[in-house]
Amino acid sequence: QVQLVESGGRLVQAGGSLRLSCAASGFTFSDYTMGWFRQAPGKEREFVAGVIWSGLGRYHADSVKGRFTISRDNAENTVYLQMNSLKPEDTALYYCARGARGISTRPREYDYWGQGTQVTVSS
């Protein structure tokens, strides 16, 4: 069955960096778009970044552009989110998801989700 397992989240000070990983299994990873979303308490799930199957096409939300970078390793069935210059407003539960089509900012366009990894940025 399809499984997505995120890791790498932790408490970090503002200005610091983290790299999140999402290990995929149960499907042909290189056939699918992958995305990262986040959800803070009391807020809706928010698109962060997406990458197409080849890794050559990527899209980042304006709120993270220039600070976060999505990438993937199809040989390792893993998608990454490099997060630099972290801010307290980046605090959220971060999810990876498998895209049913191309890169979309809408959660309903993603058909499988991981359980999330918590990122907390202290000021």
C-alpha positions in Angstrom: 0.0 0.0 0.0 1.0 3.6 -0.5 3.0 5.0 2.4 4.5 8.4 3.0 6.6 9.0 6.1 7.9 12.4 6.9 10.9 13.1 9.2 13.3 15.9 10.2 11.0 18.3 12.0 12.1 19.7 15.3 12.4 22.9 17.4 14.8 25.4 15.8 15.6 29.1 16.4 14.5 31.8 14.0 17.1 32.1 11.2 18.0 28.5 11.4 17.7 25.7 8.9 16.1 22.3 8.6 15.8 19.6 6.0 12.6 17.6 5.9 12.5 14.2 4.3 9.5 12.1 3.0 10.2 8.5 2.3 7.7 7.0 -0.2 6.8 3.3 -0.7 4.1 1.2 -2.3 4.0 2.9 -5.7 6.3 3.9 -8.6 7.6 7.1 -7.1 9.2 8.5 -10.3 5.7 8.5 -12.0 4.2 11.1 -9.6 4.3 14.8 -8.7 5.0 15.3 -5.0 4.1 18.2 -2.7 4.7 19.7 0.7 1.9 21.3 2.7 1.8 22.7 6.2 -0.9 23.4 8.7 -0.7 25.6 11.8 -3.2 25.3 14.7 -6.5 27.0 13.8 -5.5 27.5 10.1 -6.2 25.7 6.9 -3.7 23.4 5.2 -1.4 25.5 3.1 0.6 24.6 0.0 4.3 25.0 0.4 6.0 23.5 -2.6 5.7 20.9 -5.4 8.0 19.0 -7.8 7.1 17.1 -10.9 8.2 13.5 -11.5 11.5 14.3 -13.0 12.5 17.0 -10.5 13.0 19.5 -13.3 9.8 21.4 -12.6 9.3 23.0 -9.2 7.0 25.5 -7.7 7.2 27.3 -4.3 4.6 29.3 -2.5 5.3 33.0 -2.4 5.6 32.8 1.4 8.6 30.5 1.2 10.1 31.5 -2.1 13.8 32.1 -1.8 14.0 30.4 1.6 12.7 26.9 1.0 13.6 24.4 -1.8 11.9 21.2 -2.7 13.8 18.4 -4.4 13.5 14.7 -4.9 15.7 11.6 -5.3 13.9 9.1 -7.4 16.6 6.4 -6.8 15.8 6.8 -3.0 12.1 7.3 -3.4 12.4 10.4 -1.2 11.3 14.0 -1.5 13.0 16.8 0.5 12.2 20.2 1.7 15.3 22.4 2.5 14.2 25.2 4.8 16.5 28.1 5.4 16.0 31.5 7.2 13.2 30.0 9.2 10.7 32.4 10.8 8.3 31.8 13.7 5.4 32.0 11.2 6.8 28.8 9.6 5.8 26.9 12.7 3.4 24.1 11.6 2.8 20.5 11.0 4.4 19.7 7.6 3.0 17.0 5.4 4.1 15.5 2.1 1.6 14.3 -0.4 1.4 12.5 -3.7 0.0 14.5 -6.5 -2.8 12.9 -8.6 -1.9 15.2 -11.5 0.6 18.0 -12.0 1.7 20.5 -9.4 -1.3 22.1 -7.7 -1.8 24.3 -4.7 -5.1 22.6 -3.8 -5.0 19.8 -1.3 -7.8 18.0 -3.1 -5.5 17.4 -6.0 -3.3 15.1 -3.8 -4.5 11.6 -3.2 -2.2 10.2 -0.4 -0.7 12.0 2.6 1.8 11.3 5.3 1.2 11.8 9.0 3.2 15.0 9.2 6.4 16.2 11.0 6.3 19.1 13.4 8.4 22.2 12.8 8.5 24.7 15.6 10.5 28.0 15.1 11.2 30.0 18.3 11.8 33.7 18.2 
